[in-house]
């Protein structure tokens, strides 16, 4: 699947006293990029919540390579690696001038917002995921969601 890119600027509130981005803020940048990826796919977190669906981080693996600094212009990449009936695994990268600063694998689970139990993707979202996958990799169009 293709990589979705979302631009981010580093502001003073993102940094420590030395002007270095505080480690947890990379996760915030990644969350925002996934939300914008979802929006670009025609869905919003709010609409999913209203339909009784919540997307939650199930697992996260992160590697920090270099620091981002105050006023840096960053690009946050979002790429779906695998998809299942109620899970997506993303590869995400925060980069400055194409140099990776932070890389992560993020597993997102689709859960029933009331019971917090795994549930299948809503049909429209599942269709969008299949369609996006098919347009990026026609040979993978048979992959199940």
Residue pairs with C-beta under 8 A, 6 or more apart in sequence:
1 79
1 80
1 132
1 133
1 136
1 137
2 79
2 136
3 77
3 78
3 79
4 33
4 36
4 37
4 40
4 77
4 78
4 79
5 33
5 75
5 76
5 77
5 78
6 32
6 33
6 36
6 37
6 75
6 76
6 78
7 73
7 74
7 75
7 76
8 29
8 32
8 33
8 73
8 74
8 75
8 76
8 94
9 71
9 72
9 73
9 74
10 21
10 68
10 69
10 70
10 71
10 72
10 73
10 74
11 70
12 70
14 21
14 22
14 25
14 70
15 21
15 22
15 69
15 70
16 22
19 69
19 70
20 67
20 68
20 69
21 67
21 68
21 69
21 72
23 64
26 62
26 64
26 68
26 94
26 101
26 102
26 104
27 60
27 62
27 104
29 74
29 76
29 94
30 76
30 78
30 92
30 94
30 104
30 106
32 76
33 76
33 77
33 78
33 92
34 78
34 90
34 92
34 106
34 108
35 44
35 45
36 78
37 78
38 44
38 45
38 55
41 125
41 128
41 129
41 132
42 124
42 128
43 124
43 125
43 128
45 55
48 54
48 55
48 122
48 125
49 113
51 122
52 112
52 113
52 114
53 110
53 111
53 112
53 113
53 119
53 122
54 110
54 111
54 112
54 113
54 116
55 108
55 109
55 110
55 111
56 108
56 109
56 111
56 116
57 106
57 107
57 108
57 109
58 87
58 107
58 108
58 109
59 105
59 106
59 107
60 104
60 105
60 106
60 107
61 104
61 105
61 106
62 102
62 103
62 104
63 102
63 103
63 104
64 101
64 102
65 100
65 101
65 102
65 103
66 96
66 99
66 100
66 101
67 101
68 74
68 94
68 96
68 101
68 102
72 96
73 96
74 94
74 95
74 96
74 101
75 94
75 95
75 96
75 98
76 92
76 93
76 94
76 95
77 91
77 92
77 93
77 94
77 95
78 90
78 92
79 90
79 91
79 92
80 88
80 89
80 90
80 129
80 132
80 133
81 89
81 90
81 91
81 105
82 88
82 89
83 89
83 129
83 133
83 143
83 145
84 144
84 145
85 120
85 121
85 144
85 145
86 109
86 110
86 111
86 118
86 119
86 120
86 121
87 107
87 108
87 109
87 110
87 118
88 107
88 108
88 129
89 105
89 106
89 107
89 108
90 104
90 105
90 106
90 107
90 108
91 103
91 104
91 105
92 103
92 104
92 105
92 106
93 100
93 102
93 103
93 104
94 100
94 101
94 102
94 103
95 101
109 118
110 118
110 119
110 120
110 121
111 117
111 118
111 119
112 118
112 119
120 126
121 129
121 145
126 145
129 145
130 141
130 143
130 145
133 140
133 141
133 143
134 140
134 141
